[in-house]
């Protein structure tokens, strides 16, 4: 998805198709969201097959939809690829469950993912990222977007307890879930791709749990922790373990690669920002927050209105699907001054909602933030310059904003 919008233009909001995959592969959705925030903060669209949804694009409305489960439930589905089909995992999969059950499960799983809990992993993550970057430094062609898909597996695979022989398969399967229409990942049609990837991932976790139980051990990994979780005074069922393990694999693999690629592209296109970050390493944490805001890799989340609900100057009927556009909220000028400017010194960048908002705020955010911080610390320390070596190609997905190709050439940084 194009992250720097083109010139302002007139947009016919009555003819806008937010499910047009070409809009995200080669179009300019930010110019459309700009118009929607001003002219149609609650936008209604009916698809050719009769499915319909309402969109909110303002920061305040996005936070309300994601933050209030009493008004907008997660228990019918939370991703737009499932629009019109109720989520069979509702009440079992943490992301498709409302409080209080969601809170019970999240608190138990999240105990292993707090900032304090993940801090001891930094050394291992830094070593893994160092090895990942080695081939990129020295002038050889390097496709960052393509290779970055494997980065989360390299970083979190050992922490999850996933053997290296399985990393590539899991990376492919998680990409199939989130971009089932992209030719790089599609197997048959979109529906078939989703069905295959869901089945294979849940089966993988189910078999992994079976093997771990037979081994009667605990290696301290996140998936082992999931097997010992107790929520509401009882252990998780095997189905809950399989579904939440699947969710953890998705969360670990899906957004970080695209945040990395999109942020690096922003730095390549703005050499002054790259030089500023190199000159002052203390800016890296804010660079990460601005990168999260700028890329908004998880482009949207979906909820369903519990009752007739007034929002954005209009009315969503009870049971209506509401898509909260994260990518738009993070460019709302009422919250972020000059929002289409990438600025690593931006005050308030941490208010970005790339990790979501409210009860379903990403449980892995501390680990993701640390991974991104270490990545950019290592990149800036090792690379003196980065240039494009071809044309970036964007992911064909209306759920994940990312790239499939980002060819670059990086030169090693000269030591003083």
N, C-alpha and C positions, 0 to 999 in steps of 0.2 A: 504494500500500500504506500502510495506517495505520501511522505511525511512532511514535505514542504509544499504547501498549497500553491497553486498558480494564482494569477491575478483574479481579483474579485469579479464575479460575473452574475448575471441574472439567472436564477434557478427556478424552474417551474416545479414547485413542490407537489403539485397535483400529479405530476408524471414521474416523480422520483421513484426509482426501484432500489431499495436498500438491500435487496437480495440478488442484485445483478453482480455476478462474480467478476465481470470485466471492470466494474467500478473499483475493485480492490486490487486487481492485477495490473491495470494500466490506466485507471481513472484517477479522480481527484475527490475522494469523499470528504476531505476537510472543508472544501468550499461549499459543499452541500450542507454539512453540519453547521457551518457558520450561518447559512441562511435559515436553517431550521431553528437554531437558538433564538433568532430574532423574530421570525415570522410564524413559526409553527413549533413552539416548544413541546407540544404534544401532537405527534404526527401519526395518522392512521393509514395503514396500507393493507390492501386485500390482494393476495397472490392469485395467479390464474387458476390454481386448484381450489380456491375458496378459503384457504387458511388466511387468517388476518392477525395483525399485531399492531400495537401502539408503541411509538418510540418516544423516549425522553432524552434530551440532548444537553440540557443545562446542568451545571455542576450540582446545584442545590437539589434538583429533581432526581438526578441519578443517585445521589446519596440517600435521598428519602426512599426510593424504590429498593435499594440494596440494604438499607438500614432498618426498615420496619417490617418484620415478618408478619405482624398482625394485619397489615394492609396488603402486603405483597408476599405471597407464599413461595417457598422454594420446592414444595412437595409435589409439583406436577412437571418439573423440569427446569433447568437453569441455563441451558445452551440452545442457541437458535437452530442448530442442526436437528433438534428434537421437536421443533415447533409443530403442534398439532397432534403429538403422540405423547400421552402421559408417561412419565418416567416410571418404569416398573421397579426401579430401585428406591423409590421414595420411601423415607422412613428407615432405610437400611444404609444407604450411602450417605455419608456425612454431608456432602454438598447438596443433597436433595432432601434434607431433613431440617425442619424448623426447631427452634428451642421449644421445650426444655431438653428434648432428647439430643438435639444437635450440640447443645452446650456441654452435656455430660460426656459425649464422645470426644468432642473437640478438646476439652480440658485434659482428658486422659492421653490422647494422642499427642497434643501439643506440648506436654511436659518434656518431651525429648527434643523439642524444636525451638525453645526459647533462646534469646540471644545469649544468655549465660550457658545454656546447655550446648550450643553449637560452637562456642568460642574455642574449646580445645581442638576442634577439627581444622582450625585455620592453617596450621603448619602443613597438614596433608593436602589440603586444598591448594595451597600455594605451590607445593611441589608439582601437583598434577597440572596446574595451569602453566607453570614454567615449561613442563614437557610439551604441553599442547602448543605453546607459542614458538618453540624452537624452530620448527620448519618455516615459520612465517618471517623470521628475521634473517636478513642477508641478501635480499634482492630477488629471491625466487618467486614465481607466481604462486599465489595462495588464495583459494576461494574460501573466504572467511565464513560466509553464510552456510555453505555446504558442510564445511568441517565443524562449524559451531553446533550443528545439530547433535553431534556426539559429545560436546563439552559437558553437559550435565551428567551424562553417564560416566564420563571420566572422573568427574568431581564427586558425584554422589553415589555412584554404583557401589563402591566399597562401604559407604555409610549405610546404604540400604541393605547390604548383604547380598547384592546381585553379582554373580561371577562374571568376569570379563567376557567370557565366551558368549554370553547372552546379550551384551550391550547393544550391538548393532541391530539385532532382531527387535529389541524393545524400542529402540529409537525409531525404527521404521513403523512399528505398530502404533506408537503414540502419535506420530505424525499423521498416520492414516485416520486416527480418531478426529483430529482437529482440522485437517485439511483434506477431507475425503473427495474433493473435486479437483485437487491439484494433480496434474498428470505425473508428477514425480512420485506420488504416493498412491494413486488410485488403482484399485483392482476391480475391474468391472465398473458398474455404476456407483453413484454416491452411496446408495442404500447398502449395496453389497460390501463396499469398502468399510462402512461403519459396522456392519454386522460381523464381518470377519475380524476386524481389529478388536471390537469389544469382546468377542468370544475368546480370541487368542490371549488377550491380556488377563481376563478373569481366570481362564484355565491355567495360565502361567502361575499366577499367585496361588491358586488352589493347590496346584501340584507342589509348589515351593513350600507351602505350609505343611503339606503331607510329609514331605521329605524331612523337614526340620523337626516335626514331631517324632518321626521314626528315629532320628538321630539323638533325640532327647538332650539337646544342647541349647545354649543361648550365647550367640556371639556378640551380643550387645548392639546388633543392627536395628534399624528402624522397623523392619518387617518382623523381626523377632519381638520387638517391643509391642507391635500391634497384636501379636498372639497373646500377650499377657495383659492387655488392656481390660480394665473393668469399668463399666459405665452404668450408673444407676444401681450399683450393688451387685451387678452380674457381669460375667465375661461376655465379650462379643460372640455372636454366633459365627459359625464357619462362613455363612453367606456374608455377614457383615465384614468379616476379616478379608474375604476375597474382594468384595466391592471396594472397601476402603484402601486395601493394598493397591488395587487398580487405580484409584484416585491419586494415591501418593506417587505412583509411577508417572501418571500424567502430569501432575503438578511439578514433579522434579524435572521433566524433560521438555515441556512444551514452550514456556514463555522466555526463559533465560537466553536461549540461543538468539532469539529475534531481538531481544533487548540489546544484547551484545552487538549484533550486526548493525542495527539501526543507529545505535549510539556511535559506533565507529564511523559509519557513513556520515553522520552529522559532523564529527570532528574532521574527517577528510575534507568535507565541503567547506569547513570553516577553520582554516589553518590557524587563525588567531586564537581560537578557543583551544586547539590542541597545544599550542605554544604556552598558553596561560596555564593549562593543567600541568604541563611538564615543569614549568617554572615554580609552581607552588603545589606540591603533593597534598597539602592539607585541603585542597579543593576537591579531591577525588570523591569523598562521600557525597558532596553536593552534585558533582558530575553524575554520580549514580542516580540520584533523585531526579535530576533534570532528564537523564536518559530514560528513566522509567516513565516520566511524564510525556516526553517527546514521542516515544515509540508506542506506548500503551499497547503492548503486545497482545494482551487479552482484550480485544477490541470492544467486547460487549458481554453482558450477562442478561439473562432473562428471568422474569418472575411472572406470577399470575395474580391479578387483583382478586382479593377475597370477597369484597363487596363492590358495589358501584363506588368509585373513588374519583374525586376531583383532584387533578394535578396538571400543572403546566397550562392552566387556563382552559382546560377541557375536562371531559369525563371519560374514564375507562369503565366499561360495564363489568359487573361481577363475572369472574372467570376469564376476563380478557388477558391475553399475553402481552406483557410489557417488556420491551427491550431497552435496557439502560446502556447508552453508548458511552463507554469509558473513554474512547478516543476523542469524543467531543467534549466531555466534561473536563478533560485535562487541557483543553484549548479554550475554555470559557474565559473571556476577557473580564468578566465580573469577579473572577477568582485569581487569574494569572495575568498580570499586566503584559501587554505585547506578546500574546500567547504563541504566536507563530515564529517567535525568535528563540533560537536555541542558545541558552545563556547559562554556563556552568556556575556563574556567581548569583543566579536568581535567588532572591529572598522568597522563602515560602515554597520552594520546590517540593518540600516533603509533604505538602498537602495533596499531592497527586493521589489519584485513586486507582493506580495501575494494579494494585493488589486487591482491589475491591474496597468495600466499606461495610461496617456494621458486623453482625454476627458471623458472616462468611468471609471476613477479611482473611487473606491467604495465610494459612497456618504455617507455611514454610517461608514466610517473608524474611525472618531473621537470617536464615540460611541463604536465601537468594541475594539479600543485600550484601552479606559477607562475600559470597562468591563473586558478585559484580565488582565490589570494592577491590578485592584481591586481583581480579582480572585486569582492571584498569591501572592499578598500581604497577603490576608486572609489565603491562603493555607500554606504559609511559616510560618506565625505567629502561626497557629494552629497545624501543623503537625511536629512532631519531626523526623519522618521517614516514608517512603512509600516503600512498597515492592509489587512485583507481587504476585498474588494469583491464577494464572492460565495462560493460553496461550491467548495472544491478538488475536482477529479475525478482519480481514480487510474487509472494505466495498467493495462490488462487483460493482464497478463503475469506468469508465475511465474518468469521469468528476470531481468527488469529491474524494480526497485522505483522507480516514478516517478509523475509526474503528467502529465495531458494539459491540465489547466486549473488555473491559480492566479491568479484575478483580484485585483489589488491596486490600491491608490491610494497613491502616495508623495508626500510634501511635501518641497519643496526645503529643504535645511539652511540655516539663517541663519548668515551669517558674522559673527564677533565684531566 
